[in-house]
């Protein structure tokens, strides 16, 4: 079973768009990813503004910082 994830980013962020595209094959195979715009949450801007995009597991809170590739996503999803 794949863990649910969140992708932290913001509108107009080219790297965030690249990260979303990289995640699409995983979504097509059942990964649930909630896209969160950090601009809508002041505390997220404080925490993530210089780090986005960030992939976060909702079950463990583990975060995968950009840049990441498909192989790193696989390992991230497998780790507990």
mmCIF file of the N, C-alpha and C atoms, coordinates in Angstrom:
data_MODEL
# 
_entry.id   MODEL 
# 
loop_
_atom_site.group_PDB 
_atom_site.id 
_atom_site.type_symbol 
_atom_site.label_atom_id 
_atom_site.label_alt_id 
_atom_site.label_comp_id 
_atom_site.label_asym_id 
_atom_site.label_entity_id 
_atom_site.label_seq_id 
_atom_site.pdbx_PDB_ins_code 
_atom_site.Cartn_x 
_atom_site.Cartn_y 
_atom_site.Cartn_z 
_atom_site.occupancy 
_atom_site.B_iso_or_equiv 
_atom_site.pdbx_formal_charge 
_atom_site.auth_seq_id 
_atom_site.auth_comp_id 
_atom_site.auth_asym_id 
_atom_site.auth_atom_id 
_atom_site.pdbx_PDB_model_num 
ATOM 1   N N  . UNK A 1 1  ? 0.849  -1.187 0.000   1.00 0.00 ? 1  UNK A N  1 
ATOM 2   C CA . UNK A 1 1  ? 0.000  0.000  0.000   1.00 0.00 ? 1  UNK A CA 1 
ATOM 3   C C  . UNK A 1 1  ? 0.889  1.242  0.000   1.00 0.00 ? 1  UNK A C  1 
ATOM 4   N N  . UNK A 1 2  ? 0.614  2.136  -0.889  1.00 0.00 ? 2  UNK A N  1 
ATOM 5   C CA . UNK A 1 2  ? 1.395  3.368  -0.983  1.00 0.00 ? 2  UNK A CA 1 
ATOM 6   C C  . UNK A 1 2  ? 0.951  4.371  0.082   1.00 0.00 ? 2  UNK A C  1 
ATOM 7   N N  . UNK A 1 3  ? 1.905  5.074  0.685   1.00 0.00 ? 3  UNK A N  1 
ATOM 8   C CA . UNK A 1 3  ? 1.525  6.092  1.671   1.00 0.00 ? 3  UNK A CA 1 
ATOM 9   C C  . UNK A 1 3  ? 0.939  7.315  0.969   1.00 0.00 ? 3  UNK A C  1 
ATOM 10  N N  . UNK A 1 4  ? 0.089  8.036  1.668   1.00 0.00 ? 4  UNK A N  1 
ATOM 11  C CA . UNK A 1 4  ? -0.404 9.311  1.129   1.00 0.00 ? 4  UNK A CA 1 
ATOM 12  C C  . UNK A 1 4  ? 0.688  10.351 1.307   1.00 0.00 ? 4  UNK A C  1 
ATOM 13  N N  . UNK A 1 5  ? 0.745  11.270 0.354   1.00 0.00 ? 5  UNK A N  1 
ATOM 14  C CA . UNK A 1 5  ? 1.784  12.298 0.378   1.00 0.00 ? 5  UNK A CA 1 
ATOM 15  C C  . UNK A 1 5  ? 1.190  13.677 0.128   1.00 0.00 ? 5  UNK A C  1 
ATOM 16  N N  . UNK A 1 6  ? 2.002  14.662 0.436   1.00 0.00 ? 6  UNK A N  1 
ATOM 17  C CA . UNK A 1 6  ? 1.681  16.052 0.136   1.00 0.00 ? 6  UNK A CA 1 
ATOM 18  C C  . UNK A 1 6  ? 2.861  16.619 -0.639  1.00 0.00 ? 6  UNK A C  1 
ATOM 19  N N  . UNK A 1 7  ? 2.553  17.450 -1.624  1.00 0.00 ? 7  UNK A N  1 
ATOM 20  C CA . UNK A 1 7  ? 3.597  18.144 -2.363  1.00 0.00 ? 7  UNK A CA 1 
ATOM 21  C C  . UNK A 1 7  ? 3.463  19.625 -2.059  1.00 0.00 ? 7  UNK A C  1 
ATOM 22  N N  . UNK A 1 8  ? 4.451  20.157 -1.358  1.00 0.00 ? 8  UNK A N  1 
ATOM 23  C CA . UNK A 1 8  ? 4.464  21.580 -1.031  1.00 0.00 ? 8  UNK A CA 1 
ATOM 24  C C  . UNK A 1 8  ? 5.099  22.347 -2.173  1.00 0.00 ? 8  UNK A C  1 
ATOM 25  N N  . UNK A 1 9  ? 4.404  23.386 -2.617  1.00 0.00 ? 9  UNK A N  1 
ATOM 26  C CA . UNK A 1 9  ? 4.896  24.233 -3.695  1.00 0.00 ? 9  UNK A CA 1 
ATOM 27  C C  . UNK A 1 9  ? 4.091  25.507 -3.729  1.00 0.00 ? 9  UNK A C  1 
ATOM 28  N N  . UNK A 1 10 ? 4.130  26.191 -4.866  1.00 0.00 ? 10 UNK A N  1 
ATOM 29  C CA . UNK A 1 10 ? 3.321  27.389 -5.041  1.00 0.00 ? 10 UNK A CA 1 
ATOM 30  C C  . UNK A 1 10 ? 3.130  27.653 -6.523  1.00 0.00 ? 10 UNK A C  1 
ATOM 31  N N  . UNK A 1 11 ? 2.127  28.434 -6.851  1.00 0.00 ? 11 UNK A N  1 
ATOM 32  C CA . UNK A 1 11 ? 1.858  28.782 -8.248  1.00 0.00 ? 11 UNK A CA 1 
ATOM 33  C C  . UNK A 1 11 ? 3.035  29.556 -8.828  1.00 0.00 ? 11 UNK A C  1 
ATOM 34  N N  . UNK A 1 12 ? 3.324  29.293 -10.077 1.00 0.00 ? 12 UNK A N  1 
ATOM 35  C CA . UNK A 1 12 ? 4.401  30.008 -10.752 1.00 0.00 ? 12 UNK A CA 1 
ATOM 36  C C  . UNK A 1 12 ? 5.783  29.459 -10.475 1.00 0.00 ? 12 UNK A C  1 
ATOM 37  N N  . UNK A 1 13 ? 5.860  28.375 -9.733  1.00 0.00 ? 13 UNK A N  1 
ATOM 38  C CA . UNK A 1 13 ? 7.147  27.745 -9.405  1.00 0.00 ? 13 UNK A CA 1 
ATOM 39  C C  . UNK A 1 13 ? 7.430  26.669 -10.459 1.00 0.00 ? 13 UNK A C  1 
ATOM 40  N N  . UNK A 1 14 ? 8.400  26.942 -11.328 1.00 0.00 ? 14 UNK A N  1 
ATOM 41  C CA . UNK A 1 14 ? 8.733  26.002 -12.404 1.00 0.00 ? 14 UNK A CA 1 
ATOM 42  C C  . UNK A 1 14 ? 9.171  24.648 -11.845 1.00 0.00 ? 14 UNK A C  1 
ATOM 43  N N  . UNK A 1 15 ? 9.976  24.653 -10.802 1.00 0.00 ? 15 UNK A N  1 
ATOM 44  C CA . UNK A 1 15 ? 10.441 23.395 -10.230 1.00 0.00 ? 15 UNK A CA 1 
ATOM 45  C C  . UNK A 1 15 ? 9.287  22.586 -9.639  1.00 0.00 ? 15 UNK A C  1 
ATOM 46  N N  . UNK A 1 16 ? 8.295  23.290 -9.105  1.00 0.00 ? 16 UNK A N  1 
ATOM 47  C CA . UNK A 1 16 ? 7.113  22.611 -8.565  1.00 0.00 ? 16 UNK A CA 1 
ATOM 48  C C  . UNK A 1 16 ? 6.342  21.913 -9.684  1.00 0.00 ? 16 UNK A C  1 
ATOM 49  N N  . UNK A 1 17 ? 6.261  22.557 -10.827 1.00 0.00 ? 17 UNK A N  1 
ATOM 50  C CA . UNK A 1 17 ? 5.600  21.950 -11.987 1.00 0.00 ? 17 UNK A CA 1 
ATOM 51  C C  . UNK A 1 17 ? 6.358  20.716 -12.451 1.00 0.00 ? 17 UNK A C  1 
ATOM 52  N N  . UNK A 1 18 ? 7.671  20.788 -12.446 1.00 0.00 ? 18 UNK A N  1 
ATOM 53  C CA . UNK A 1 18 ? 8.497  19.638 -12.826 1.00 0.00 ? 18 UNK A CA 1 
ATOM 54  C C  . UNK A 1 18 ? 8.275  18.496 -11.838 1.00 0.00 ? 18 UNK A C  1 
ATOM 55  N N  . UNK A 1 19 ? 8.233  18.813 -10.551 1.00 0.00 ? 19 UNK A N  1 
ATOM 56  C CA . UNK A 1 19 ? 8.003  17.790 -9.528  1.00 0.00 ? 19 UNK A CA 1 
ATOM 57  C C  . UNK A 1 19 ? 6.632  17.138 -9.707  1.00 0.00 ? 19 UNK A C  1 
ATOM 58  N N  . UNK A 1 20 ? 5.616  17.942 -9.994  1.00 0.00 ? 20 UNK A N  1 
ATOM 59  C CA . UNK A 1 20 ? 4.276  17.391 -10.223 1.00 0.00 ? 20 UNK A CA 1 
ATOM 60  C C  . UNK A 1 20 ? 4.291  16.427 -11.397 1.00 0.00 ? 20 UNK A C  1 
ATOM 61  N N  . UNK A 1 21 ? 4.947  16.817 -12.481 1.00 0.00 ? 21 UNK A N  1 
ATOM 62  C CA . UNK A 1 21 ? 5.020  15.955 -13.665 1.00 0.00 ? 21 UNK A CA 1 
ATOM 63  C C  . UNK A 1 21 ? 5.766  14.661 -13.342 1.00 0.00 ? 21 UNK A C  1 
ATOM 64  N N  . UNK A 1 22 ? 6.797  14.742 -12.540 1.00 0.00 ? 22 UNK A N  1 
ATOM 65  C CA . UNK A 1 22 ? 7.564  13.569 -12.144 1.00 0.00 ? 22 UNK A CA 1 
ATOM 66  C C  . UNK A 1 22 ? 6.722  12.620 -11.294 1.00 0.00 ? 22 UNK A C  1 
ATOM 67  N N  . UNK A 1 23 ? 5.797  13.158 -10.522 1.00 0.00 ? 23 UNK A N  1 
ATOM 68  C CA . UNK A 1 23 ? 4.938  12.339 -9.658  1.00 0.00 ? 23 UNK A CA 1 
ATOM 69  C C  . UNK A 1 23 ? 3.760  11.708 -10.401 1.00 0.00 ? 23 UNK A C  1 
ATOM 70  N N  . UNK A 1 24 ? 3.412  12.216 -11.576 1.00 0.00 ? 24 UNK A N  1 
ATOM 71  C CA . UNK A 1 24 ? 2.217  11.735 -12.283 1.00 0.00 ? 24 UNK A CA 1 
ATOM 72  C C  . UNK A 1 24 ? 2.203  10.223 -12.524 1.00 0.00 ? 24 UNK A C  1 
ATOM 73  N N  . UNK A 1 25 ? 3.293  9.592  -12.954 1.00 0.00 ? 25 UNK A N  1 
ATOM 74  C CA . UNK A 1 25 ? 3.240  8.130  -13.120 1.00 0.00 ? 25 UNK A CA 1 
ATOM 75  C C  . UNK A 1 25 ? 2.933  7.399  -11.807 1.00 0.00 ? 25 UNK A C  1 
ATOM 76  N N  . UNK A 1 26 ? 3.389  7.937  -10.692 1.00 0.00 ? 26 UNK A N  1 
ATOM 77  C CA . UNK A 1 26 ? 3.097  7.330  -9.394  1.00 0.00 ? 26 UNK A CA 1 
ATOM 78  C C  . UNK A 1 26 ? 1.619  7.504  -9.051  1.00 0.00 ? 26 UNK A C  1 
ATOM 79  N N  . UNK A 1 27 ? 1.069  8.666  -9.361  1.00 0.00 ? 27 UNK A N  1 
ATOM 80  C CA . UNK A 1 27 ? -0.352 8.934  -9.130  1.00 0.00 ? 27 UNK A CA 1 
ATOM 81  C C  . UNK A 1 27 ? -1.197 7.992  -9.988  1.00 0.00 ? 27 UNK A C  1 
ATOM 82  N N  . UNK A 1 28 ? -0.765 7.783  -11.211 1.00 0.00 ? 28 UNK A N  1 
ATOM 83  C CA . UNK A 1 28 ? -1.497 6.879  -12.102 1.00 0.00 ? 28 UNK A CA 1 
ATOM 84  C C  . UNK A 1 28 ? -1.494 5.445  -11.587 1.00 0.00 ? 28 UNK A C  1 
ATOM 85  N N  . UNK A 1 29 ? -0.534 5.120  -10.724 1.00 0.00 ? 29 UNK A N  1 
ATOM 86  C CA . UNK A 1 29 ? -0.464 3.779  -10.135 1.00 0.00 ? 29 UNK A CA 1 
ATOM 87  C C  . UNK A 1 29 ? -0.976 3.754  -8.690  1.00 0.00 ? 29 UNK A C  1 
ATOM 88  N N  . UNK A 1 30 ? -1.722 4.786  -8.294  1.00 0.00 ? 30 UNK A N  1 
ATOM 89  C CA . UNK A 1 30 ? -2.421 4.746  -7.016  1.00 0.00 ? 30 UNK A CA 1 
ATOM 90  C C  . UNK A 1 30 ? -1.888 5.627  -5.902  1.00 0.00 ? 30 UNK A C  1 
ATOM 91  N N  . UNK A 1 31 ? -0.792 6.339  -6.130  1.00 0.00 ? 31 UNK A N  1 
ATOM 92  C CA . UNK A 1 31 ? -0.275 7.230  -5.092  1.00 0.00 ? 31 UNK A CA 1 
ATOM 93  C C  . UNK A 1 31 ? -1.208 8.430  -4.946  1.00 0.00 ? 31 UNK A C  1 
ATOM 94  N N  . UNK A 1 32 ? -1.605 8.723  -3.725  1.00 0.00 ? 32 UNK A N  1 
ATOM 95  C CA . UNK A 1 32 ? -2.426 9.891  -3.451  1.00 0.00 ? 32 UNK A CA 1 
ATOM 96  C C  . UNK A 1 32 ? -1.508 11.039 -3.041  1.00 0.00 ? 32 UNK A C  1 
ATOM 97  N N  . UNK A 1 33 ? -1.571 12.130 -3.791  1.00 0.00 ? 33 UNK A N  1 
ATOM 98  C CA . UNK A 1 33 ? -0.735 13.297 -3.519  1.00 0.00 ? 33 UNK A CA 1 
ATOM 99  C C  . UNK A 1 33 ? -1.629 14.523 -3.426  1.00 0.00 ? 33 UNK A C  1 
ATOM 100 N N  . UNK A 1 34 ? -1.597 15.168 -2.276  1.00 0.00 ? 34 UNK A N  1 
ATOM 101 C CA . UNK A 1 34 ? -2.303 16.423 -2.083  1.00 0.00 ? 34 UNK A CA 1 
ATOM 102 C C  . UNK A 1 34 ? -1.317 17.548 -2.389  1.00 0.00 ? 34 UNK A C  1 
ATOM 103 N N  . UNK A 1 35 ? -1.661 18.397 -3.344  1.00 0.00 ? 35 UNK A N  1 
ATOM 104 C CA . UNK A 1 35 ? -0.806 19.529 -3.684  1.00 0.00 ? 35 UNK A CA 1 
ATOM 105 C C  . UNK A 1 35 ? -1.184 20.694 -2.776  1.00 0.00 ? 35 UNK A C  1 
ATOM 106 N N  . UNK A 1 36 ? -0.203 21.206 -2.043  1.00 0.00 ? 36 UNK A N  1 
ATOM 107 C CA . UNK A 1 36 ? -0.441 22.280 -1.091  1.00 0.00 ? 36 UNK A CA 1 
ATOM 108 C C  . UNK A 1 36 ? 0.332  23.514 -1.526  1.00 0.00 ? 36 UNK A C  1 
ATOM 109 N N  . UNK A 1 37 ? -0.407 24.614 -1.708  1.00 0.00 ? 37 UNK A N  1 
ATOM 110 C CA . UNK A 1 37 ? 0.209  25.895 -2.058  1.00 0.00 ? 37 UNK A CA 1 
ATOM 111 C C  . UNK A 1 37 ? 0.638  26.584 -0.773  1.00 0.00 ? 37 UNK A C  1 
ATOM 112 N N  . UNK A 1 38 ? 1.940  26.688 -0.579  1.00 0.00 ? 38 UNK A N  1 
ATOM 113 C CA . UNK A 1 38 ? 2.441  27.254 0.677   1.00 0.00 ? 38 UNK A CA 1 
ATOM 114 C C  . UNK A 1 38 ? 2.055  28.715 0.848   1.00 0.00 ? 38 UNK A C  1 
ATOM 115 N N  . UNK A 1 39 ? 1.768  29.409 -0.260  1.00 0.00 ? 39 UNK A N  1 
ATOM 116 C CA . UNK A 1 39 ? 1.405  30.823 -0.184  1.00 0.00 ? 39 UNK A CA 1 
ATOM 117 C C  . UNK A 1 39 ? 0.098  31.035 0.566   1.00 0.00 ? 39 UNK A C  1 
ATOM 118 N N  . UNK A 1 40 ? -0.701 29.989 0.698   1.00 0.00 ? 40 UNK A N  1 
ATOM 119 C CA . UNK A 1 40 ? -1.979 30.086 1.392   1.00 0.00 ? 40 UNK A CA 1 
ATOM 120 C C  . UNK A 1 40 ? -1.853 29.890 2.903   1.00 0.00 ? 40 UNK A C  1 
ATOM 121 N N  . UNK A 1 41 ? -0.633 29.605 3.374   1.00 0.00 ? 41 UNK A N  1 
ATOM 122 C CA . UNK A 1 41 ? -0.415 29.314 4.789   1.00 0.00 ? 41 UNK A CA 1 
ATOM 123 C C  . UNK A 1 41 ? 0.888  29.980 5.236   1.00 0.00 ? 41 UNK A C  1 
ATOM 124 N N  . UNK A 1 42 ? 0.772  31.023 6.035   1.00 0.00 ? 42 UNK A N  1 
ATOM 125 C CA . UNK A 1 42 ? 1.952  31.801 6.431   1.00 0.00 ? 42 UNK A CA 1 
ATOM 126 C C  . UNK A 1 42 ? 3.036  30.944 7.078   1.00 0.00 ? 42 UNK A C  1 
ATOM 127 N N  . UNK A 1 43 ? 2.626  30.010 7.944   1.00 0.00 ? 43 UNK A N  1 
ATOM 128 C CA . UNK A 1 43 ? 3.629  29.167 8.606   1.00 0.00 ? 43 UNK A CA 1 
ATOM 129 C C  . UNK A 1 43 ? 4.367  28.272 7.620   1.00 0.00 ? 43 UNK A C  1 
ATOM 130 N N  . UNK A 1 44 ? 3.702  27.862 6.529   1.00 0.00 ? 44 UNK A N  1 
ATOM 131 C CA . UNK A 1 44 ? 4.374  27.052 5.519   1.00 0.00 ? 44 UNK A CA 1 
ATOM 132 C C  . UNK A 1 44 ? 5.358  27.884 4.703   1.00 0.00 ? 44 UNK A C  1 
ATOM 133 N N  . UNK A 1 45 ? 5.008  29.143 4.453   1.00 0.00 ? 45 UNK A N  1 
ATOM 134 C CA . UNK A 1 45 ? 5.947  30.037 3.766   1.00 0.00 ? 45 UNK A CA 1 
ATOM 135 C C  . UNK A 1 45 ? 7.207  30.173 4.600   1.00 0.00 ? 45 UNK A C  1 
ATOM 136 N N  . UNK A 1 46 ? 7.039  30.363 5.896   1.00 0.00 ? 46 UNK A N  1 
ATOM 137 C CA . UNK A 1 46 ? 8.193  30.485 6.791   1.00 0.00 ? 46 UNK A CA 1 
ATOM 138 C C  . UNK A 1 46 ? 9.063  29.230 6.754   1.00 0.00 ? 46 UNK A C  1 
ATOM 139 N N  . UNK A 1 47 ? 8.429  28.064 6.729   1.00 0.00 ? 47 UNK A N  1 
ATOM 140 C CA . UNK A 1 47 ? 9.161  26.800 6.797   1.00 0.00 ? 47 UNK A CA 1 
ATOM 141 C C  . UNK A 1 47 ? 9.739  26.339 5.462   1.00 0.00 ? 47 UNK A C  1 
ATOM 142 N N  . UNK A 1 48 ? 9.035  26.620 4.357   1.00 0.00 ? 48 UNK A N  1 
ATOM 143 C CA . UNK A 1 48 ? 9.377  25.971 3.090   1.00 0.00 ? 48 UNK A CA 1 
ATOM 144 C C  . UNK A 1 48 ? 9.723  26.902 1.925   1.00 0.00 ? 48 UNK A C  1 
ATOM 145 N N  . UNK A 1 49 ? 9.655  28.191 2.098   1.00 0.00 ? 49 UNK A N  1 
ATOM 146 C CA . UNK A 1 49 ? 9.779  29.098 0.949   1.00 0.00 ? 49 UNK A CA 1 
ATOM 147 C C  . UNK A 1 49 ? 11.060 28.913 0.146   1.00 0.00 ? 49 UNK A C  1 
ATOM 148 N N  . UNK A 1 50 ? 12.149 28.582 0.794   1.00 0.00 ? 50 UNK A N  1 
ATOM 149 C CA . UNK A 1 50 ? 13.418 28.424 0.080   1.00 0.00 ? 50 UNK A CA 1 
ATOM 150 C C  . UNK A 1 50 ? 13.705 26.974 -0.294  1.00 0.00 ? 50 UNK A C  1 
ATOM 151 N N  . UNK A 1 51 ? 12.794 26.061 0.080   1.00 0.00 ? 51 UNK A N  1 
ATOM 152 C CA . UNK A 1 51 ? 13.050 24.628 -0.128  1.00 0.00 ? 51 UNK A CA 1 
ATOM 153 C C  . UNK A 1 51 ? 12.131 23.975 -1.149  1.00 0.00 ? 51 UNK A C  1 
ATOM 154 N N  . UNK A 1 52 ? 11.065 24.621 -1.567  1.00 0.00 ? 52 UNK A N  1 
ATOM 155 C CA . UNK A 1 52 ? 10.085 23.965 -2.432  1.00 0.00 ? 52 UNK A CA 1 
ATOM 156 C C  . UNK A 1 52 ? 10.684 23.620 -3.784  1.00 0.00 ? 52 UNK A C  1 
ATOM 157 N N  . UNK A 1 53 ? 10.182 22.567 -4.393  1.00 0.00 ? 53 UNK A N  1 
ATOM 158 C CA . UNK A 1 53 ? 9.122  21.666 -3.942  1.00 0.00 ? 53 UNK A CA 1 
ATOM 159 C C  . UNK A 1 53 ? 9.636  20.637 -2.933  1.00 0.00 ? 53 UNK A C  1 
ATOM 160 N N  . UNK A 1 54 ? 8.742  20.240 -2.061  1.00 0.00 ? 54 UNK A N  1 
ATOM 161 C CA . UNK A 1 54 ? 9.016  19.235 -1.034  1.00 0.00 ? 54 UNK A CA 1 
ATOM 162 C C  . UNK A 1 54 ? 7.920  18.176 -1.105  1.00 0.00 ? 54 UNK A C  1 
ATOM 163 N N  . UNK A 1 55 ? 8.314  16.915 -1.142  1.00 0.00 ? 55 UNK A N  1 
ATOM 164 C CA . UNK A 1 55 ? 7.362  15.817 -1.054  1.00 0.00 ? 55 UNK A CA 1 
ATOM 165 C C  . UNK A 1 55 ? 7.376  15.322 0.390   1.00 0.00 ? 55 UNK A C  1 
ATOM 166 N N  . UNK A 1 56 ? 6.194  15.254 0.997   1.00 0.00 ? 56 UNK A N  1 
ATOM 167 C CA . UNK A 1 56 ? 6.080  14.881 2.414   1.00 0.00 ? 56 UNK A CA 1 
ATOM 168 C C  . UNK A 1 56 ? 5.120  13.709 2.558   1.00 0.00 ? 56 UNK A C  1 
ATOM 169 N N  . UNK A 1 57 ? 5.543  12.709 3.330   1.00 0.00 ? 57 UNK A N  1 
ATOM 170 C CA . UNK A 1 57 ? 4.663  11.584 3.656   1.00 0.00 ? 57 UNK A CA 1 
ATOM 171 C C  . UNK A 1 57 ? 3.771  11.980 4.819   1.00 0.00 ? 57 UNK A C  1 
ATOM 172 N N  . UNK A 1 58 ? 2.473  11.740 4.692   1.00 0.00 ? 58 UNK A N  1 
ATOM 173 C CA . UNK A 1 58 ? 1.563  12.108 5.770   1.00 0.00 ? 58 UNK A CA 1 
ATOM 174 C C  . UNK A 1 58 ? 1.615  11.117 6.927   1.00 0.00 ? 58 UNK A C  1 
ATOM 175 N N  . UNK A 1 59 ? 2.039  9.889  6.676   1.00 0.00 ? 59 UNK A N  1 
ATOM 176 C CA . UNK A 1 59 ? 2.073  8.889  7.749   1.00 0.00 ? 59 UNK A CA 1 
ATOM 177 C C  . UNK A 1 59 ? 3.262  9.075  8.687   1.00 0.00 ? 59 UNK A C  1 
ATOM 178 N N  . UNK A 1 60 ? 4.409  9.448  8.158   1.00 0.00 ? 60 UNK A N  1 
ATOM 179 C CA . UNK A 1 60 ? 5.614  9.563  8.985   1.00 0.00 ? 60 UNK A CA 1 
ATOM 180 C C  . UNK A 1 60 ? 6.110  10.996 9.139   1.00 0.00 ? 60 UNK A C  1 
ATOM 181 N N  . UNK A 1 61 ? 5.653  11.891 8.258   1.00 0.00 ? 61 UNK A N  1 
ATOM 182 C CA . UNK A 1 61 ? 6.154  13.261 8.268   1.00 0.00 ? 61 UNK A CA 1 
ATOM 183 C C  . UNK A 1 61 ? 7.499  13.405 7.578   1.00 0.00 ? 61 UNK A C  1 
ATOM 184 N N  . UNK A 1 62 ? 8.032  12.303 7.027   1.00 0.00 ? 62 UNK A N  1 
ATOM 185 C CA . UNK A 1 62 ? 9.310  12.355 6.327   1.00 0.00 ? 62 UNK A CA 1 
ATOM 186 C C  . UNK A 1 62 ? 9.192  13.250 5.099   1.00 0.00 ? 62 UNK A C  1 
ATOM 187 N N  . UNK A 1 63 ? 10.266 13.962 4.800   1.00 0.00 ? 63 UNK A N  1 
ATOM 188 C CA . UNK A 1 63 ? 10.265 14.894 3.673   1.00 0.00 ? 63 UNK A CA 1 
ATOM 189 C C  . UNK A 1 63 ? 11.382 14.569 2.702   1.00 0.00 ? 63 UNK A C  1 
ATOM 190 N N  . UNK A 1 64 ? 11.080 14.704 1.426   1.00 0.00 ? 64 UNK A N  1 
ATOM 191 C CA . UNK A 1 64 ? 12.054 14.533 0.355   1.00 0.00 ? 64 UNK A CA 1 
ATOM 192 C C  . UNK A 1 64 ? 12.229 15.890 -0.312  1.00 0.00 ? 64 UNK A C  1 
ATOM 193 N N  . UNK A 1 65 ? 13.409 16.468 -0.140  1.00 0.00 ? 65 UNK A N  1 
ATOM 194 C CA . UNK A 1 65 ? 13.696 17.796 -0.696  1.00 0.00 ? 65 UNK A CA 1 
ATOM 195 C C  . UNK A 1 65 ? 14.070 17.703 -2.171  1.00 0.00 ? 65 UNK A C  1 
ATOM 196 N N  . UNK A 1 66 ? 13.726 18.733 -2.891  1.00 0.00 ? 66 UNK A N  1 
ATOM 197 C CA . UNK A 1 66 ? 14.128 18.880 -4.276  1.00 0.00 ? 66 UNK A CA 1 
ATOM 198 C C  . UNK A 1 66 ? 15.615 19.173 -4.322  1.00 0.00 ? 66 UNK A C  1 
ATOM 199 N N  . UNK A 1 67 ? 16.351 18.680 -5.274  1.00 0.00 ? 67 UNK A N  1 
ATOM 200 C CA . UNK A 1 67 ? 15.915 17.914 -6.441  1.00 0.00 ? 67 UNK A CA 1 
ATOM 201 C C  . UNK A 1 67 ? 15.794 16.425 -6.125  1.00 0.00 ? 67 UNK A C  1 
ATOM 202 N N  . UNK A 1 68 ? 14.799 15.789 -6.760  1.00 0.00 ? 68 UNK A N  1 
ATOM 203 C CA . UNK A 1 68 ? 14.652 14.344 -6.635  1.00 0.00 ? 68 UNK A CA 1 
ATOM 204 C C  . UNK A 1 68 ? 14.247 13.771 -7.981  1.00 0.00 ? 68 UNK A C  1 
ATOM 205 N N  . UNK A 1 69 ? 14.604 12.516 -8.158  1.00 0.00 ? 69 UNK A N  1 
ATOM 206 C CA . UNK A 1 69 ? 14.309 11.758 -9.379  1.00 0.00 ? 69 UNK A CA 1 
ATOM 207 C C  . UNK A 1 69 ? 13.366 10.615 -9.025  1.00 0.00 ? 69 UNK A C  1 
ATOM 208 N N  . UNK A 1 70 ? 12.874 9.934  -10.039 1.00 0.00 ? 70 UNK A N  1 
ATOM 209 C CA . UNK A 1 70 ? 11.915 8.843  -9.835  1.00 0.00 ? 70 UNK A CA 1 
ATOM 210 C C  . UNK A 1 70 ? 12.465 7.772  -8.888  1.00 0.00 ? 70 UNK A C  1 
ATOM 211 N N  . UNK A 1 71 ? 13.746 7.425  -9.030  1.00 0.00 ? 71 UNK A N  1 
ATOM 212 C CA . UNK A 1 71 ? 14.332 6.389  -8.177  1.00 0.00 ? 71 UNK A CA 1 
ATOM 213 C C  . UNK A 1 71 ? 14.316 6.813  -6.710  1.00 0.00 ? 71 UNK A C  1 
ATOM 214 N N  . UNK A 1 72 ? 14.557 8.089  -6.461  1.00 0.00 ? 72 UNK A N  1 
ATOM 215 C CA . UNK A 1 72 ? 14.536 8.589  -5.083  1.00 0.00 ? 72 UNK A CA 1 
ATOM 216 C C  . UNK A 1 72 ? 13.119 8.578  -4.520  1.00 0.00 ? 72 UNK A C  1 
ATOM 217 N N  . UNK A 1 73 ? 12.133 8.835  -5.360  1.00 0.00 ? 73 UNK A N  1 
ATOM 218 C CA . UNK A 1 73 ? 10.738 8.781  -4.928  1.00 0.00 ? 73 UNK A CA 1 
ATOM 219 C C  . UNK A 1 73 ? 10.384 7.357  -4.520  1.00 0.00 ? 73 UNK A C  1 
ATOM 220 N N  . UNK A 1 74 ? 10.806 6.379  -5.322  1.00 0.00 ? 74 UNK A N  1 
ATOM 221 C CA . UNK A 1 74 ? 10.538 4.971  -5.012  1.00 0.00 ? 74 UNK A CA 1 
ATOM 222 C C  . UNK A 1 74 ? 11.119 4.631  -3.643  1.00 0.00 ? 74 UNK A C  1 
ATOM 223 N N  . UNK A 1 75 ? 12.364 4.975  -3.410  1.00 0.00 ? 75 UNK A N  1 
ATOM 224 C CA . UNK A 1 75 ? 13.003 4.675  -2.122  1.00 0.00 ? 75 UNK A CA 1 
ATOM 225 C C  . UNK A 1 75 ? 12.302 5.420  -0.970  1.00 0.00 ? 75 UNK A C  1 
ATOM 226 N N  . UNK A 1 76 ? 11.908 6.653  -1.226  1.00 0.00 ? 76 UNK A N  1 
ATOM 227 C CA . UNK A 1 76 ? 11.200 7.458  -0.225  1.00 0.00 ? 76 UNK A CA 1 
ATOM 228 C C  . UNK A 1 76 ? 9.877  6.792  0.160   1.00 0.00 ? 76 UNK A C  1 
ATOM 229 N N  . UNK A 1 77 ? 9.166  6.292  -0.824  1.00 0.00 ? 77 UNK A N  1 
ATOM 230 C CA . UNK A 1 77 ? 7.871  5.649  -0.556  1.00 0.00 ? 77 UNK A CA 1 
ATOM 231 C C  . UNK A 1 77 ? 8.038  4.308  0.146   1.00 0.00 ? 77 UNK A C  1 
ATOM 232 N N  . UNK A 1 78 ? 9.152  3.629  -0.086  1.00 0.00 ? 78 UNK A N  1 
ATOM 233 C CA . UNK A 1 78 ? 9.405  2.329  0.549   1.00 0.00 ? 78 UNK A CA 1 
ATOM 234 C C  . UNK A 1 78 ? 9.858  2.451  1.993   1.00 0.00 ? 78 UNK A C  1 
ATOM 235 N N  . UNK A 1 79 ? 10.521 3.555  2.321   1.00 0.00 ? 79 UNK A N  1 
ATOM 236 C CA . UNK A 1 79 ? 11.075 3.711  3.666   1.00 0.00 ? 79 UNK A CA 1 
ATOM 237 C C  . UNK A 1 79 ? 9.948  3.905  4.673   1.00 0.00 ? 79 UNK A C  1 
ATOM 238 N N  . UNK A 1 80 ? 10.205 3.454  5.874   1.00 0.00 ? 80 UNK A N  1 
ATOM 239 C CA . UNK A 1 80 ? 9.168  3.556  6.912   1.00 0.00 ? 80 UNK A CA 1 
ATOM 240 C C  . UNK A 1 80 ? 9.395  4.746  7.803   1.00 0.00 ? 80 UNK A C  1 
# 
